[in-house]
């Protein structure tokens, strides 16, 4: 697939990121497009890119809270069912360590849920399928939450990226792309399918603060997936106060 096509598909993320800070998200969308081009080998590499990745990983690990948007960019036939919770889109906040509150669209064994409320508090998850329903325990949410974990999630692998390529600075955001060993993802994705090729990871880094503001992970990571998909993350409002509590007994 040409990098032009991939860049165009990244722009689908535009409708999601408009909901947060406009200047930050404009840069993020452009950076995600750059990341798509880098995944096919464009750009240059150098020590500056690796230094940025080290700083971004360290900053993310020390961030107390942030807001995020997550989406999946399918590169193949859309999925219609799942054997467990398969999050397709999520928007919410993370409070380190181990707290998440979000609105999610997901596939479940019984079909599809839209706009569900999800809460995770230090190893325990709750899901409210509809506004009228009660929260129910959901261990499957922990798999998604682990992707965002500062110590053992996706960001912890930034310094393991090889074949590093750095794109040009675009509105203060640079996209740094490369590949990672699929085996390093086994602790994040249970039942990780055998990869047919390399796993691509792009990090979008603010060149002034060296903060991680986005990631794109490309490959096959769930049993339901038969074609590679890009898992897209955008981060904003770093270290702004957020208070995430368990659902009330009446919810």
C-alpha positions as CSV (number, residue, x, y, z in Angstrom):
1,X,0.0,0.0,0.0
2,X,1.4,3.4,-1.0
3,X,2.3,5.9,1.7
4,X,-0.1,8.4,0.1
5,X,-3.0,6.0,0.8
6,X,-1.8,5.3,4.3
7,X,-1.5,9.0,5.0
8,X,-5.1,9.6,3.7
9,X,-6.4,6.8,6.0
10,X,-4.7,8.4,8.9
11,X,-6.7,11.6,8.2
12,X,-9.8,9.7,9.2
13,X,-8.6,10.2,12.7
14,X,-9.3,14.0,12.2
15,X,-12.9,13.7,13.3
16,X,-11.9,12.2,16.6
17,X,-9.1,14.5,17.6
18,X,-11.0,17.7,16.9
19,X,-12.7,17.3,20.2
20,X,-9.5,18.2,22.2
21,X,-7.2,21.1,22.0
22,X,-7.2,22.3,18.4
23,X,-3.6,23.4,18.0
24,X,-2.3,20.2,19.6
25,X,-4.5,18.0,17.6
26,X,-3.8,19.6,14.3
27,X,-0.2,18.9,14.9
28,X,-1.1,15.3,16.0
29,X,-3.1,14.6,12.9
30,X,-0.3,15.9,10.6
31,X,2.2,13.9,12.6
32,X,0.1,10.7,12.3
33,X,0.1,11.3,8.5
34,X,3.9,11.6,8.6
35,X,4.1,8.5,10.7
36,X,2.3,6.6,8.0
37,X,4.9,7.6,5.4
38,X,7.7,6.7,7.7
39,X,6.3,3.2,8.2
40,X,7.2,2.5,4.6
41,X,10.8,3.7,5.0
42,X,10.8,7.4,4.4
43,X,12.7,9.9,6.5
44,X,16.2,9.9,8.0
45,X,17.6,8.4,11.2
46,X,20.1,9.7,13.7
47,X,21.0,10.0,17.3
48,X,18.5,12.9,17.9
49,X,15.6,10.6,17.2
50,X,16.8,8.0,19.7
51,X,17.4,10.7,22.3
52,X,13.8,12.0,21.8
53,X,12.4,8.5,22.3
54,X,14.3,8.1,25.5
55,X,13.1,11.5,26.8
56,X,9.5,10.8,25.6
57,X,9.5,7.4,27.4
58,X,10.8,9.0,30.6
59,X,8.3,11.9,30.5
60,X,5.4,9.5,29.9
61,X,6.5,7.3,32.8
62,X,6.5,10.3,35.2
63,X,3.2,11.9,33.9
64,X,0.5,11.9,36.6
65,X,-2.5,12.1,34.3
66,X,-3.5,12.7,30.7
67,X,-6.4,12.6,28.3
68,X,-6.4,10.3,25.4
69,X,-8.2,9.3,22.2
70,X,-7.8,5.8,20.8
71,X,-9.1,4.5,17.5
72,X,-8.4,1.6,15.1
73,X,-7.7,2.3,11.4
74,X,-8.7,-0.9,9.6
75,X,-6.7,-2.0,6.7
76,X,-9.0,-4.8,5.5
77,X,-12.5,-6.1,6.1
78,X,-14.2,-4.6,9.2
79,X,-14.7,-6.9,12.2
80,X,-18.3,-7.7,13.1
81,X,-17.9,-9.9,16.2
82,X,-15.4,-10.7,18.9
83,X,-14.8,-13.4,21.5
84,X,-13.9,-10.9,24.2
85,X,-14.1,-7.1,24.6
86,X,-12.5,-5.5,21.4
87,X,-12.3,-1.8,21.8
88,X,-12.6,0.1,18.5
89,X,-12.7,3.6,19.8
90,X,-12.2,5.2,23.3
91,X,-11.9,8.7,24.7
92,X,-11.2,9.5,28.3
93,X,-8.6,10.1,30.9
94,X,-5.9,8.2,32.7
95,X,-4.7,8.9,36.3
96,X,-1.4,7.2,37.1
97,X,-1.0,4.6,38.4
98,X,-3.8,2.3,37.1
99,X,-6.9,4.5,36.8
100,X,-8.9,5.0,33.7
101,X,-12.3,6.5,32.8
102,X,-13.5,6.5,29.2
103,X,-16.4,6.3,26.8
104,X,-15.8,3.3,24.5
105,X,-17.2,1.7,21.3
106,X,-16.5,-2.0,21.3
107,X,-17.3,-5.4,19.9
108,X,-18.5,-8.0,22.5
109,X,-19.5,-11.6,22.1
110,X,-23.2,-10.5,22.0
111,X,-22.6,-7.9,19.3
112,X,-21.6,-4.2,19.5
113,X,-21.8,-1.6,22.2
114,X,-21.6,2.2,21.5
115,X,-20.8,4.9,24.0
116,X,-20.3,2.6,26.9
117,X,-18.8,3.9,30.1
118,X,-15.6,2.2,31.3
119,X,-13.8,2.6,34.6
120,X,-10.6,0.9,35.7
121,X,-9.2,1.3,39.2
122,X,-5.9,-0.5,40.0
123,X,-6.7,-3.9,38.5
124,X,-10.5,-3.9,38.6
125,X,-12.7,-2.8,35.7
126,X,-16.3,-1.9,35.3
127,X,-18.4,-1.4,32.2
128,X,-21.8,0.3,31.8
129,X,-23.2,-0.9,28.5
130,X,-26.0,1.8,28.3
131,X,-26.8,4.9,30.4
132,X,-29.8,3.0,31.8
133,X,-27.8,-0.1,32.9
134,X,-25.8,-0.8,36.0
135,X,-22.0,-1.1,35.9
136,X,-20.8,-4.7,35.7
137,X,-17.4,-6.1,36.4
138,X,-15.2,-6.4,33.3
139,X,-11.8,-8.0,33.5
140,X,-11.4,-7.6,29.7
141,X,-11.0,-3.9,30.2
142,X,-7.6,-4.5,31.9
143,X,-6.2,-5.6,28.6
144,X,-7.0,-2.3,27.0
145,X,-5.8,-0.3,30.0
146,X,-2.4,-2.1,29.9
147,X,-1.7,-0.5,26.6
148,X,-1.6,2.9,28.3
149,X,0.3,1.7,31.4
150,X,3.4,3.9,31.9
151,X,5.6,1.2,33.3
152,X,4.7,-1.9,31.2
153,X,2.5,-0.6,28.4
154,X,3.3,0.4,24.8
155,X,5.3,3.5,25.8
156,X,7.7,1.4,27.7
157,X,8.9,-0.1,24.4
158,X,9.9,3.2,22.8
159,X,13.6,2.8,23.4
160,X,13.5,-0.7,21.9
161,X,12.5,0.6,18.5
162,X,15.0,-0.4,15.8
163,X,15.4,0.8,12.2
164,X,14.6,4.3,13.5
165,X,13.4,6.9,11.0
166,X,12.7,10.5,12.0
167,X,10.4,12.7,9.9
168,X,10.6,16.5,9.6
169,X,9.3,18.8,12.3
170,X,5.7,19.7,11.6
171,X,4.1,22.3,13.9
172,X,6.4,21.3,16.7
173,X,5.7,17.6,16.4
174,X,8.0,15.0,15.0
175,X,7.1,11.4,14.0
176,X,9.7,8.8,14.8
177,X,9.0,5.4,13.4
178,X,10.6,2.0,13.3
179,X,10.0,-1.7,14.2
180,X,9.9,-3.6,17.4
181,X,10.2,-7.3,18.3
182,X,6.7,-8.8,18.3
183,X,7.7,-10.9,21.3
184,X,7.9,-7.8,23.5
185,X,4.2,-7.3,23.1
186,X,3.3,-10.7,24.6
187,X,2.9,-9.1,28.0
188,X,0.4,-6.6,26.7
189,X,-1.7,-8.6,24.3
190,X,-2.8,-12.0,25.7
191,X,-3.0,-14.7,23.0
192,X,-0.9,-12.6,20.7
193,X,-1.1,-14.1,17.1
194,X,2.1,-15.0,15.4
195,X,3.2,-12.0,13.3
196,X,3.7,-12.5,9.6
197,X,6.1,-9.6,9.5
198,X,7.6,-6.8,11.6
199,X,5.6,-4.8,14.1
200,X,5.6,-1.1,13.3
201,X,5.5,1.6,16.0
202,X,5.5,5.3,15.4
203,X,5.9,7.8,18.3
204,X,4.8,11.4,17.9
205,X,6.9,13.6,20.1
206,X,6.7,17.3,21.0
207,X,10.1,18.8,20.0
208,X,10.0,21.5,22.6
209,X,8.9,19.5,25.7
210,X,9.9,16.0,24.4
211,X,6.5,14.8,25.6
212,X,4.9,11.8,23.9
213,X,1.7,13.1,22.2
214,X,0.7,10.2,20.0
215,X,1.5,6.6,19.0
216,X,0.6,4.4,16.0
217,X,1.0,0.6,16.4
218,X,0.6,-1.4,13.2
219,X,0.1,-5.2,13.0
220,X,-2.1,-8.1,14.0
221,X,-2.6,-8.2,17.8
222,X,-5.9,-9.9,18.6
223,X,-7.2,-13.4,17.6
224,X,-10.2,-11.7,15.8
225,X,-7.8,-9.8,13.4
226,X,-6.9,-11.4,10.1
227,X,-5.3,-8.3,8.5
228,X,-3.0,-5.7,9.9
229,X,-4.6,-2.7,11.7
230,X,-3.2,0.6,12.9
231,X,-4.0,1.3,16.6
232,X,-3.8,5.1,17.0
233,X,-3.3,6.9,20.2
234,X,-3.4,10.7,20.8
235,X,-2.5,12.2,24.2
236,X,-3.2,15.7,25.5
237,X,-3.8,17.7,28.8
238,X,-0.7,16.1,30.4
239,X,-0.5,16.4,34.2
240,X,-3.8,18.3,34.4
241,X,-5.8,17.4,37.5
242,X,-8.2,14.4,37.1
243,X,-10.0,12.4,39.7
244,X,-11.2,8.9,38.8
245,X,-13.3,7.0,41.3
246,X,-15.1,3.7,41.3
247,X,-18.7,3.7,40.1
248,X,-21.2,4.4,42.9
249,X,-23.3,1.6,44.4
250,X,-26.4,3.0,42.7
251,X,-24.8,3.3,39.2
